[in-house]
């Protein structure tokens, strides 16, 4: 009977994952009704509860997301994934709230901390707790010393994620020299996309354009790449366009890169990323002599981003 129960549990979990994947695909294609139906089909499982809460969070229905995740944590109190999701949802609530922001921040911290307690060897949960410590103000639970302690543990679980956490720590604590040493040293001894991306951006900011271009160009998308590695690859394509515009060279390579980002990157679904990518694409077209096409692309951008609007108007005046 014990083995039958285990097999039944695995089948339910497998079906839940399949429905969630179908829901994610439907949502990516703009079919929100279909996505919601898939998520609701598995709302009695921890993964289904998380998927449903995240759906409402992405739709800015934060109270609905909160109700779902709170109820889910109550039902599956030993599920680390749900506690971590609670941390994420409460963090979003804290960002949007005014009078209750402190209360939500405390609930967010509690969710992340409980997830780490229940699954101490899960690097992502520990990373989320570190990010909370670094991003939240001190009165709401932020604590750079606690973040550093967690980073030391993370170092033993996932070196790439620990590297990213250290970069964030040095940025938040404004330790620019240790940040530079860490990133450049790591890039010399690593082929990891996340490490190379950080190094390429830092070199660009230091106006070491040739080294930045060489570093970003090393980042490739291999078969079986993790989600983090994929994000770093597409991030590099996005940054190469910025580099070309800043450095005044590498236009042809940058055009190819921004096309890859616009056609393949999941980040392109984010309107802010999409608009800036379109702006860079249009500007690079102008820099390579395609003036008419550039005007068409740039004039088609409708944005509420004040900085982007300013850059758009400035560029269009030069065409």
Secondary structure as the mmCIF struct_conf table of DSSP 4:
data_model
#
loop_
_struct_conf.conf_type_id
_struct_conf.id
_struct_conf.beg_label_comp_id
_struct_conf.beg_label_asym_id
_struct_conf.beg_label_seq_id
_struct_conf.end_label_comp_id
_struct_conf.end_label_asym_id
_struct_conf.end_label_seq_id
HELX_RH_AL_P HELX_RH_AL_P1 UNK A 2 UNK A 28
TURN_TY1_P TURN_TY1_P1 UNK A 29 UNK A 30
HELX_RH_AL_P HELX_RH_AL_P2 UNK A 32 UNK A 41
TURN_TY1_P TURN_TY1_P2 UNK A 42 UNK A 44
BEND BEND1 UNK A 45 UNK A 45
HELX_RH_AL_P HELX_RH_AL_P3 UNK A 46 UNK A 58
TURN_TY1_P TURN_TY1_P3 UNK A 59 UNK A 60
HELX_RH_AL_P HELX_RH_AL_P4 UNK A 62 UNK A 75
BEND BEND2 UNK A 76 UNK A 76
TURN_TY1_P TURN_TY1_P4 UNK A 77 UNK A 78
HELX_RH_AL_P HELX_RH_AL_P5 UNK A 80 UNK A 96
BEND BEND3 UNK A 98 UNK A 98
TURN_TY1_P TURN_TY1_P5 UNK A 99 UNK A 100
HELX_RH_AL_P HELX_RH_AL_P6 UNK A 101 UNK A 118
TURN_TY1_P TURN_TY1_P6 UNK A 120 UNK A 121
HELX_RH_AL_P HELX_RH_AL_P7 UNK A 123 UNK A 135
BEND BEND4 UNK A 136 UNK A 136
HELX_RH_3T_P HELX_RH_3T_P1 UNK A 138 UNK A 140
TURN_TY1_P TURN_TY1_P7 UNK A 141 UNK A 141
HELX_RH_AL_P HELX_RH_AL_P8 UNK A 144 UNK A 157
HELX_RH_AL_P HELX_RH_AL_P9 UNK A 159 UNK A 172
TURN_TY1_P TURN_TY1_P8 UNK A 173 UNK A 174
HELX_RH_AL_P HELX_RH_AL_P10 UNK A 176 UNK A 188
TURN_TY1_P TURN_TY1_P9 UNK A 189 UNK A 189
HELX_RH_AL_P HELX_RH_AL_P11 UNK A 193 UNK A 205
TURN_TY1_P TURN_TY1_P10 UNK A 206 UNK A 207
HELX_RH_AL_P HELX_RH_AL_P12 UNK A 209 UNK A 217
TURN_TY1_P TURN_TY1_P11 UNK A 218 UNK A 218
TURN_TY1_P TURN_TY1_P12 UNK A 223 UNK A 224
HELX_RH_AL_P HELX_RH_AL_P13 UNK A 227 UNK A 247
TURN_TY1_P TURN_TY1_P13 UNK A 248 UNK A 248
HELX_RH_AL_P HELX_RH_AL_P14 UNK A 251 UNK A 264
HELX_RH_3T_P HELX_RH_3T_P2 UNK A 266 UNK A 269
BEND BEND5 UNK A 270 UNK A 270
HELX_RH_AL_P HELX_RH_AL_P15 UNK A 271 UNK A 287
TURN_TY1_P TURN_TY1_P14 UNK A 288 UNK A 289
HELX_RH_AL_P HELX_RH_AL_P16 UNK A 291 UNK A 299
TURN_TY1_P TURN_TY1_P15 UNK A 300 UNK A 300
HELX_RH_AL_P HELX_RH_AL_P17 UNK A 306 UNK A 318
#
